[in-house]
Amino acid sequence: MPEFDTLTLDQTGPVARIVLNRPDAANGMDDRMTRELAVAAALCDNTATKVVTITGAGRFFCAGGDLKAMAAAPNAGEFVKGIASDLHRALSTFARMDAVVITAVNGTAAGAGFSLAVAGDLALATESAKFTMAYTKAGLSPDGGASYNLPRLIGIRRTQQLMITNRTLSAGEALDWGLLTEVVPDGELAARVDTLAQELATTSRTSNGAVKRLLLGTYRTGLEEQLELEARAIADCAQSADGQEGIAAFLGKRAPDFG
């Protein structure tokens, strides 16, 4: 794995682990971090990786964009466009890869950190984690897919409230609203995510990828088109190595070995 300045990327077997690593800056996203995150995402998009976990070093998951870096840039608009474009490249890769992406929110997730937190296929958080959009407080507008993901997860009215009033949600509220998969006690997040990642590492990468692709398109397709996509996806899965193994294992009354 290459060495990064603003994050770490480690891989053990089929599980890749990304840690945002600017704890002294609350893991704020500057141009280096988003560029490196896009590279890390691309490195995780391979046939050997089944699970990708994303968390933050220190007390914060991610406080969003680095406003100090934005203020210091000669051209703020050009600088921020570059940050957003690299972040979006990373998020697109995470969304379209076959690997299951688990976001592990270890502390406050604000702005683009909030956007990244809810972009996981599975999103876990500690009980003390907080979530806030915070964009309009700085005279900015949302990025990181927030305007795409939040309406689909929680509806327009709640999205408007979060984006316009900058309401802060506790982890429990975020779970109740449908933004999170699970909330775990403080101090237990890393162990819970590792256990979940190891469980998912035994599942079918082919099936998980099909699930992700079907759900990614479900809001823009009509019923018949979605039915056709489902038929094609399950047929592809059935003739894949994972599908053949899964069917044989079920009929043989044994646990499947998806490799």
N, C-alpha and C positions, 0 to 999 in steps of 0.2 A: 504494500500500500504506500502511496506517496505521503510525504509529510505536509501538513497544512499549518497555517499560522493561526487560524481563527476557529478551527474545529479539529476533532479527531475522528478518524475512521478506522475501525478495527473489524476483522472478520474471523469468526470461529465457525468452521464448517459452513452450513447454509445460512448462518445468522450474521448480518452486518450491523454494526452499532455506530451511530453518528452522535457525537456530543458537541453541541455548540460551546465553544471554549473561549469566551471573552468575559469571564466572571467579573473582572474589575469594571467593565462597561455594561453590566447587567445583560451580557450576551446580546447587546444591540447589534443590529445588522448594518455594517458598512459595506463598501464596495468589495473589499476582500472577502468578507464572509459570504455574501451572496454568490460571488464568483466561485468560491471554493465549494459552496453547497451544491451548485449546479454540477461541478466536476464530481463531487462525491456521489450525487444521485446517479450520474451516468455510469460510474464505476460499479454501483450496486445493481444496475440493470443488466443482469447476465443470467445464464441458465443455471449457475451454481447457487444463486442466492434465493432463498425462500422467504426470508423475513428481514426487514430493516427496522431498527428501533432508532428513534430520535429523541434526545433529551438535552438538558442544559447543565453546564457545570456551575456549581455554587448555588446561591439562593434563588436565582431567577431561571425560568425556562428561557424566556426571551422578552426583552422590554420593547421590541419593535425596532424601527429604524433608528440609526445613530444620528440624533439631531445635531450633535457637535460636528460630526463629519459633514453633514449637509450644510451647516452654517459656514464651514471653512472652505467649501468648494467654490472655485471661481465662477462656475455656472451651476446654480442649484438645480435648475430644471434638468439640465443634461445629466448631472450627477445622479439625481434621484431616478431618472428614467433608466439609467444603467443598472442601478440597484434593483429596481422593480423587474426589469427584463431578465436579469440573472436569477432572481428569486422565482419568477414565473417559469423559467426554463426548468429549474429544479422541481417545482411543484408539478409541472406537467409530466416530468419523467417519473416522479413518485406515483402519480395517479395512473399512469399507463403501463408501468412495469407489472410483471406477474407476481412479484414478491409482495407479501402483505406488509404494509407500513404501519408500525405502531408508534404513536407519539406518546411520550411519557412526560407529562407536565409536572415538573418538580417544584415549581414556584410560580410567581406571577407571569402571566402571558398577556402582553399588551400589544396593540397595533398589529404589525406583521407577525409578531409572536403568537397572538391570538389566531390569526389566519392560518399559520403553520400548525398550531396545536389541533385545530379541528379538521385539518386536511388529511389526517391519518385515516387509514381504513379502520383502525381501532384506536381510540383515544382514551388514555388513562391519566389520572391526576391524583395528587395527594390531597388530603382533606383541607390543607391550608392554602392550596393554590387559588389564585384570583385571576379573573378574566375581564379585560376591558378593551374596547376598541381604541379609544384615546386619540384617534386621528384628528377630529375637528378641534380638539383642545389646542393643537399645534397648527391649525389652519390648513390641514391636509385632508385628503380623501382616502378611502380604504384601498388596499392592494392585497396581494397574496391570495387572491381568489375569494376574499371575504364576501364580495357582492354576488358571487356564484354559489358558494357553499352554504352561507348562513340562511338565505331564503329557503333553500331546499331542506335544511335541517330543522329550522324553527319557525319558518313562515315570515312573511313580509313585515307584519306589525312588530314582532319582537326584534327583527333585524333593524327596523327603523329606530326603535328605542335604543338599541345598543349603539348604533352608529351616530345618532343625532344627540342623544343625551349623555353618551359615554358612561352609561350605567355599569357599575362593577358587579360581576357575578361571583359568588362563592363557588367552590367546586360542587357543593351539593345542589345549588341552583342550576349550574351548568349541566349537571347530570339530569335533573328533573326536566330541564328544557329540551334535552335531547342532543346536547353538544358533546357529551362524553359517553364512553362505553362503560366506564367503571371508575369509582373513587376508592382509593385505598388509604389506610392510615399513614401518617407521616412516618418516614423511616422505613417503610415497607415497599415503596414503589419499585426500587431497583430489583428486589427479589421477585416481586410479582410479575414484572415485565420479563425478567429472565425466564421464569417458569412458563409464562404464556408463549414466549418466543420459542422455547424448546418444544412445546406442544405443537405449535404451528409448523415447526421445522420437519415434523413427521407427516404433514399433510401434503396434498397434491398441489404442486406449483401450477400445473395445467388447469386444474379446476379453479383455484383461487384467481388466476389471471382471467379466466372466463367470467367469473362472478364480477370482478372489477370492471371489465369492459361492458358487461350488460347493464350494470348499475350506473355507469358513467353516462350512458346514452339514454337512460329510461325517460328522462323528462323532455327530450326533444323528439321522441318517436311516437307514432301512433300505435294502436294496439296491434294491428296486423303486422306492421314492420317489426315491432318488438317480438312478436311470436315467431316470426321468421328468423330473427337473430338468435332467439333461444334455441330453435330447432337446429340451426347451423352450429351453434356453440356446443350443444350436447352431442351432436354427431361427431364433431371434431374431437371432443373429449373421449368419446367412446372408442375411437380408433387410435387414440394416443397410447403411449406406453403406460402412463398413469391410469388411464381408463381401463386398459386390459388387465392391469394388475389389480385395480380396485374391484372389478367385477369378479375376477378369479378368487380374490381373497374373501369376498362376501359369500360366494358359492361354496368355498372351502372352509367357511367358518373360522377364519384366522384373521389376524391383524394385517392390513396391507403394508407392503414395503415400497414406498414411493421413491426411495433412493435419495 
